[in-house]
Amino acid sequence: MDPRAKSASLWGLVGGLTFLVLAQGAVALDALAVPLGAVVTIGLAVAVVTAAVTYRYERRLLVWAREHGR
């Protein structure tokens, strides 16, 4: 697998799981009354969007960080 695609996939996984953990916390605190199917669907959408944005902009971010000494 291309390293760029692998990185984007892993960041997508991190983004989706982060959303699901936060949603689970909200459910545990009775702050969220959304069906489980909707939460999982939104989590998958977050994962896909995170992966797509990472794939598109990761290279630019690395160049910017190199230029600004970070």
MOSULHU-V840710 format. One record per backbone hydrogen bond with DSSP energy under -0.5 kcal/mol. NH is the residue of the N-H (numbers start at 1). CO is the residue of the C=O. E is the energy in kcal/mol with one decimal. If there is no record, write none. Layout:
NH:CO:E + NH:CO:E
This chain:
6:2:-2.6 + 7:3:-2.4 + 8:4:-2.1 + 9:5:-2.5 + 10:6:-2.3 + 11:7:-2.4 + 12:8:-2.2 + 13:9:-2.2 + 14:10:-2.4 + 15:11:-2.6 + 16:12:-2.6 + 17:13:-2.6 + 18:14:-2.3 + 19:15:-2.0 + 20:16:-2.1 + 21:17:-2.4 + 22:18:-2.4 + 23:19:-2.6 + 24:20:-2.3 + 25:21:-2.1 + 26:22:-2.1 + 27:23:-2.3 + 28:24:-2.4 + 29:25:-1.6 + 30:27:-1.5 + 31:26:-3.0 + 32:26:-0.8 + 39:35:-1.8 + 40:36:-2.5 + 41:37:-2.2 + 42:38:-2.5 + 43:39:-2.4 + 44:40:-2.3 + 45:41:-2.1 + 46:42:-2.6 + 47:43:-2.1 + 48:44:-2.4 + 49:45:-2.6 + 50:46:-2.6 + 51:47:-2.3 + 52:48:-2.4 + 53:49:-2.7 + 54:50:-2.4 + 55:51:-2.5 + 56:52:-2.0 + 57:53:-2.6 + 58:54:-2.2 + 61:57:-2.3 + 62:58:-2.3 + 63:59:-2.1 + 64:60:-2.6 + 65:61:-2.5 + 66:62:-2.1 + 67:63:-2.3 + 68:64:-1.7 + 69:66:-1.0 + 70:65:-2.9
